[in-house]
Amino acid sequence: MHAGVMRRQGRHPALLATVLMTIALLAGCATTPPPQARLGLKLPPAALGASISVQQHLKVERPGRTDDLDVALQVEPDAIDVVGLAFGQRVLTMRYDGKELTSWRHMMLPSQVRPEDVLEDMQLTLWPAESIATALPADWRIAEQGATRTLYLENEPIMRIVYSGTPRWSGTVVLENLRYHYKLTIQFAQEGQ
């Protein structure tokens, strides 16, 4: 009987090796991290290099949906404060002190609008490219040419931002996220409005 068991195991060593190799490959696939979805960029408020208090109208366009939001943004060296309004009702508040992001969101705000992503898009749009470049993970880079800023992952454009004026927090800014297929148009209110 012992010899019969040995014979059965010995008959299919190639099959056993193939099964073990397949399991090892699948385990490798399961533990390989997916491509980084977002940068997780959280620059210090002071890295903006200015204190600003602006009002904006945001228009977010993605396939099948467009949302509008009015935003009051204040950046001081020690904190970023954001209040978002839709139809005159507060739908989002955020505060980032350079260490911790705290937020509140109304249930009517689409789930795709995450405070972390709002902070990241805001910083990619408004902060100096030099500050952003020092915080980017490996394989990412940022480039500016004229009034256009482009974020790349391994030389593939991921985000394009076009400015209508200077400073970056004036006029109209159009951010196009090529990876997640959305477009954000930011219209800054003129001072005195």
C-alpha positions in Angstrom: 0.0 0.0 0.0 2.8 2.4 0.8 4.4 1.7 -2.6 1.0 2.4 -4.3 0.8 5.8 -2.7 4.4 6.5 -3.8 3.6 5.4 -7.3 0.5 7.7 -7.5 2.5 10.7 -6.3 5.4 9.9 -8.7 3.1 9.6 -11.8 2.3 13.3 -12.1 5.3 15.4 -11.0 4.8 17.7 -14.0 1.2 18.3 -13.1 2.1 18.9 -9.5 4.8 21.4 -10.5 2.4 23.2 -12.8 -0.2 23.5 -10.1 2.3 24.8 -7.6 3.7 27.3 -10.2 0.2 28.5 -11.0 -0.6 29.0 -7.3 2.7 30.9 -6.8 1.9 33.1 -9.8 -1.6 33.8 -8.6 -0.3 34.6 -5.1 2.2 37.1 -6.7 -0.6 38.8 -8.6 -2.8 39.0 -5.6 0.0 40.8 -3.6 1.2 43.1 -6.3 -0.2 46.5 -5.4 -2.5 48.2 -7.9 -1.2 51.4 -9.6 -1.5 54.3 -7.3 -4.9 55.8 -7.7 -4.1 59.3 -6.4 -0.9 60.9 -5.3 -2.0 61.5 -1.7 -0.4 65.0 -2.1 -0.7 67.1 1.1 1.6 70.0 0.9 2.0 72.4 3.8 -0.3 75.5 3.5 2.8 77.7 3.8 4.2 76.1 0.6 1.7 78.2 -1.4 4.0 81.2 -0.7 1.1 83.6 -0.2 -2.0 84.1 2.0 -5.2 84.2 -0.2 -8.9 84.5 0.4 -10.9 83.9 -2.8 -14.3 82.9 -4.0 -14.7 80.4 -6.8 -17.3 78.8 -8.9 -16.5 75.2 -9.8 -18.0 73.2 -12.6 -17.1 69.4 -12.5 -17.9 67.6 -15.8 -17.6 63.8 -16.1 -19.3 61.4 -18.5 -23.1 61.6 -17.9 -22.9 64.2 -15.1 -22.1 67.9 -14.4 -22.0 69.4 -10.9 -21.6 73.0 -9.9 -20.3 74.2 -6.5 -19.5 77.7 -5.1 -16.4 77.7 -2.9 -14.8 80.1 -0.4 -11.1 79.3 -0.1 -8.7 80.8 2.5 -5.1 79.8 2.7 -2.9 81.1 5.5 0.6 79.8 6.3 -0.8 77.6 9.1 -4.1 76.3 7.5 -6.3 75.9 4.5 -10.1 76.4 4.9 -12.7 75.5 2.3 -16.4 75.9 2.4 -18.5 74.5 -0.5 -22.1 75.6 -1.3 -24.6 74.1 -3.7 -27.9 75.8 -4.3 -27.0 78.1 -1.4 -26.6 75.2 1.1 -23.3 74.2 2.7 -22.3 70.8 1.3 -18.6 70.6 2.2 -16.2 72.1 4.8 -12.6 71.2 5.0 -9.6 72.3 7.1 -6.1 71.2 6.6 -3.4 72.4 9.0 -0.5 70.8 7.3 -0.8 67.6 9.4 -4.5 66.7 9.6 -7.4 67.0 7.1 -10.7 67.4 8.8 -14.0 67.6 6.8 -17.7 67.5 6.9 -19.8 66.7 3.9 -23.6 66.8 3.2 -25.2 63.6 2.1 -26.3 65.2 -1.2 -22.7 65.7 -2.3 -21.8 63.0 -4.8 -19.6 60.3 -3.3 -17.0 60.8 -6.0 -16.2 64.2 -4.3 -13.7 63.2 -1.6 -12.0 65.8 0.6 -8.6 64.2 0.0 -9.1 64.6 -3.8 -10.4 68.1 -3.5 -7.2 69.1 -1.5 -5.0 67.3 -4.0 -6.5 69.0 -7.0 -6.5 72.4 -5.3 -2.8 72.0 -4.5 -1.9 70.7 -7.9 -3.6 73.7 -9.4 -2.6 76.5 -7.1 0.7 75.6 -5.4 4.1 76.4 -7.1 5.3 73.6 -9.4 8.6 73.5 -7.5 6.8 72.7 -4.2 4.8 70.0 -6.0 7.8 68.5 -7.7 9.6 67.9 -4.4 6.6 66.0 -3.0 5.9 63.7 -6.0 6.5 60.0 -5.7 9.0 58.2 -8.0 8.0 58.1 -11.7 5.8 61.2 -11.4 6.8 64.7 -12.7 5.3 68.1 -13.3 6.1 70.4 -16.1 5.0 74.0 -16.9 5.1 75.5 -20.4 3.6 79.0 -20.6 0.1 79.0 -19.1 -0.1 75.1 -19.0 0.9 72.7 -16.3 1.0 69.0 -16.9 1.4 66.1 -14.5 3.0 63.0 -15.8 3.3 59.4 -14.6 6.2 57.6 -16.5 5.9 60.2 -19.3 2.2 59.7 -19.8 0.1 62.8 -19.2 -2.3 62.3 -16.3 -3.5 65.8 -15.7 -3.4 69.1 -17.7 -4.1 72.5 -16.1 -4.5 75.6 -18.2 -4.5 79.1 -16.6 -6.0 82.3 -18.1 -4.0 84.7 -16.0 -1.7 85.3 -13.1 -1.6 84.7 -10.2 -2.8 81.1 -10.5 -5.8 82.0 -8.3 -7.3 84.5 -10.7 -9.4 84.3 -13.9 -10.4 80.9 -15.2 -8.5 77.6 -14.6 -9.3 74.4 -16.4 -8.1 71.2 -15.0 -8.5 68.1 -17.1 -7.9 64.7 -15.4 -7.0 62.4 -18.3 -6.8 59.3 -16.0 -10.2 59.7 -14.3 -11.9 61.4 -17.2 -13.2 64.5 -15.5 -12.9 68.2 -16.2 -12.9 70.9 -13.5 -13.4 74.5 -14.5 -12.6 77.0 -11.8 -13.9 80.6 -12.2 -12.4 82.9 -9.6 -14.6 85.8 -8.6 -13.0 89.2 -9.3 -12.1 91.2 -6.2 -15.0 93.4 -5.0 -17.7 91.0 -6.3 
